[in-house]
Amino acid sequence: MVDHHHRSTTKQAHKPYKSKHMSKGAIKDKNKGKVESVGFERGTRKTPHQQMMSKLDRRNQAKQKRLVKDAEHDRQTNVFHGKNAAPRICAVIPLCEDISSATAVQNLVRSVDIEDEAPNSNLWKVDVGRFKQKLQFITLGRRDVLDALDACRVADFVIFVLSADQEVDPLGEQMLRTIESQGVSNVMTLVQGLDQIEPAKRRPQVLGSLKSFITHFFATQERVHSLDARQDCANVVRSLCTTTPKGIHWREARSWMLVDDMAWPEDASNTVVFTGTVRGRGLKADRLLQVGDWGDFQIEKIMAAEPLEGKKKHGADDMAMDDVPQQDNVLELPSEDQDDIADLAPEETAMTDFAPSVAATERKGVLLDDHHYFDEDEDPEAAKPKKLPRGTSKYQSAWYVGDVSDSGSDLEDADEEMDDAMEDAIPADGTEGLAPREPTEYAPSEYPQSEMFLDRSPEDEAEQLAAYRESRKAEAEEDLEFPDEIELHPNVSARERLARYRGLKSLRTSAWEQDEDKPHEPAEWSRLLEIANYKAAQHRMVSEALVGGVAPGTRVHVYVRLGDSSPETLKTLPTPTGIFSLLRHEHKRTSVNHSITLSSDYPAPLKSKDELIMQCGPRRLIINPLFSQAGNTPNNVHKFDRYLHPGQTGMASFIGPLTWGNVPCLYLKRTSTIPPPPADSDDEDNDKMEDDTDANKPLYTLIATGTSVAPSTNRIIAKRAILTGHPYKIHKKLVTIRYMFFNEEDVAWFKAIQLWTKRGRSGYIKESLGTHGYFKATFDGKINPMDAVGMSLYKRMWPRWAREWRPGMETATLENEKGDMIA
């Protein structure tokens, strides 16, 4: 018998179909337009070819990143290489009174075997042959906050010098805080007089204490070097010559220059020449120039200057026409595209004044959102006749709360409200939309018998009003829940007093009708710069500065046209430390918005419109800012803040020049201290002691910091005014309110605006009672007798114009303040 083989199973396993029922053509159509991502996820490489391509992509990406970093490093360091290299700028900032900046620089220079004598000026150029680099030290003529900011603004390295014997005084600490807030490049810390500490074992303890102090402001500081040790000084000079400066972000986006020399040509009375080395981006003759605290000027031409080695030495007072080249070596001239010095748009030939269609006196109601309620063009609902006792005059009928009988009273009102609710409800609204409104508690079945309302005598009204307001003031001091509350005088019409105010259903979402504000806008508001797309415009202006201009590292003479400025006036001002090239449109004025955070150490709240000195980038302005809430809202309406409290962040708005990008802002306030006279003056000893005491106090105090944000003329700052009233009689949800208005015309004018209470109830004015401003209102719930009823009104605030700050302005301001105090 033949053996037979049977298979183990009758099931056949087919090859699984993994394309999810999709053909090749369908897959190709689905992937049309898709680009393969560079960053592959785990498990996505299925073939050796795909894996090899991924590795090549990663290598190419790493190579591109390396090339970009190398190019950026070369751009930052090329200006310091070569025979005519630019010097590395080092600002020396003394933080203590007994520090000598000249001695500190001399110790650093002599540590690398350079025996140059200190010059008479504040600039000390040194050629360090050991490291083939040039250093240029900036020393302060006096210890001043603004002078320190000017020096650090154009410095590649900032050297803070501490004393081993004295602590940092308030002026030194103020200089540290302002420099840190402005933005700083590389920082180094030195100590002077460490060898005088006895016994010697206390010196490491002193160094540790100084390091702990400086790391509070600059956490990256690893060591405090001693100026008394030659090896430490040599290490500091080596670091200055070999370290690549990291720069300041806002500064490197522009072209800037440290002013080495300044000259007044004899053949051109309205021109000044600045000499220095171009840094940052390329210097363009078409862009305006910010010259220290002098202002903004146009460039006449840019000419090549001799290198530092070719200059002959002369004293600091020997300015200069020898430094101005006589040969025609022009590097760049302005073109037809040169920026204009005008800061406002040209006036239109045909100016049309805004004429409202309806005069304000013809309106019947306040503006609520974008609509005037109870206006003449609307047909008012016919008033239903009241049933009054026989013989009642028209004058007496105004004092009746309702009809004598219940017919035609709130019963019909309740029925009509129910009908309105049912008409508005549709099936698409769901059960909530179909549900009728909750019956009011003043329904006809519970409505009390109407009674005549009698006005009180003027003496009683005045007495009760004074007592009520005294109690409200005491309550406001205990609980600051109504910071915007105002009080109206009984003899003042609220309609006239609050004519520019309007109502909003929601401060964040309600539309703001801007046509109503046109008659009140500041002069030349329509000529301010308007930017439709700020981010795109900023990117375009910053990218424009990357191309063209005189290359960085070139030593040049910049001829500047003074325009309308008087040379005699400018000669009395201090010589500018540095000049900055502005980006396109940065001279034009617009409605500027800067964030502001008041220091938590500031002792008192800062009032809006108070005069401040603001530094934003290379500019200093005197501003009277309007404070408002920060953030973005759907309707671009922001609440005005009367005060900025310590530690609070807000938005400061004013009319000033535009600044592209996020640039740090410093807000300074003047103190009453006048700068002391020079130390070599012929004063008495006791006067010198007083001057030394005042010298330790800063003339300017940093009170707040911030950042520039996008400007906008459409950003609305709404000042809120809250009118409060007292619930005189309460019956369920029906309340009689007094002391909010004092005549029936005001009640009718503000009738459309919603009422609210501090405990969260809301309601509306129902009708006026009498002629003394009493009115009846309905709320969405029963209110407490101790509750207060409020009404919010809003008015647009307009920013104020900023002024350019110049040295010496603080003296006149302080004298005026003293005169006002005496008067």
Sequence and secondary structure as in RCSB ss.txt:
>XXXX:A:sequence
MVDHHHRSTTKQAHKPYKSKHMSKGAIKDKNKGKVESVGFERGTRKTPHQQMMSKLDRRNQAKQKRLVKDAEHDR
QTNVFHGKNAAPRICAVIPLCEDISSATAVQNLVRSVDIEDEAPNSNLWKVDVGRFKQKLQFITLGRRDVLDALD
ACRVADFVIFVLSADQEVDPLGEQMLRTIESQGVSNVMTLVQGLDQIEPAKRRPQVLGSLKSFITHFFATQERVH
SLDARQDCANVVRSLCTTTPKGIHWREARSWMLVDDMAWPEDASNTVVFTGTVRGRGLKADRLLQVGDWGDFQIE
KIMAAEPLEGKKKHGADDMAMDDVPQQDNVLELPSEDQDDIADLAPEETAMTDFAPSVAATERKGVLLDDHHYFD
EDEDPEAAKPKKLPRGTSKYQSAWYVGDVSDSGSDLEDADEEMDDAMEDAIPADGTEGLAPREPTEYAPSEYPQS
EMFLDRSPEDEAEQLAAYRESRKAEAEEDLEFPDEIELHPNVSARERLARYRGLKSLRTSAWEQDEDKPHEPAEW
SRLLEIANYKAAQHRMVSEALVGGVAPGTRVHVYVRLGDSSPETLKTLPTPTGIFSLLRHEHKRTSVNHSITLSS
DYPAPLKSKDELIMQCGPRRLIINPLFSQAGNTPNNVHKFDRYLHPGQTGMASFIGPLTWGNVPCLYLKRTSTIP
PPPADSDDEDNDKMEDDTDANKPLYTLIATGTSVAPSTNRIIAKRAILTGHPYKIHKKLVTIRYMFFNEEDVAWF
KAIQLWTKRGRSGYIKESLGTHGYFKATFDGKINPMDAVGMSLYKRMWPRWAREWRPGMETATLENEKGDMIA
>XXXX:A:secstr
       S S        S S  HHHHHHHTTT    SS  TT   SHHHHHHHHHHHHHHHHHHHHHHHHHHHH
HHGGGSSTT   EEEEEEE STT  HHHHHHHHHHTTT      SSSEEEEEETTTTEEEEEEE SS  HHHHHH
HHHT SEEEEEEESSS   HHHHHHHHHHHHH   EEEEEEE GGG SSGGGHHHHHHHHHHHHHTT TT    E
ETT HHHHHHHHHHHHHS     HHHHTSEEEE  EEE  SS TTEEEEEEEEEES B TTS EEETTTEEEEEE
EEEE   GGGS    TT   TTTS  S  EEE   TT   S  S    SS      SS GGG  S EETTEETT 
TTS           TT  TTGGGGBSS SSSTTSHHHHHHHHHHHHHHH  GGGHHHHHS     TT GGG    
 B     HHHHHHHHHHHHHHHHHHHHH    TTEE   TTS HHHHTTT BB S TTTS   GGGGGGGS TTG
GGS   S HHHHHHHHHHHTTSSSB TT EEEEEEE TTS HHHHHTS   SEEEE  TTTTSEEEEEEEEEE T
T SS EETT  EEEEETTEEEEE  EEE  S  TT EEEEESEE TT EEEEEEEEE   S  EEEEEEE S   
   TTS   HHHHHHHHHHHTS SEEEEEEEEB    SS EEEEEEEEEEEEEEEETTEEEEESS SSHHHHHHT
TTS EEETTS EEEEEEEETTTTEEEEEESS   TT  EEEEEEEEE   B EE  TTHHHHHHHHHHHHHH 
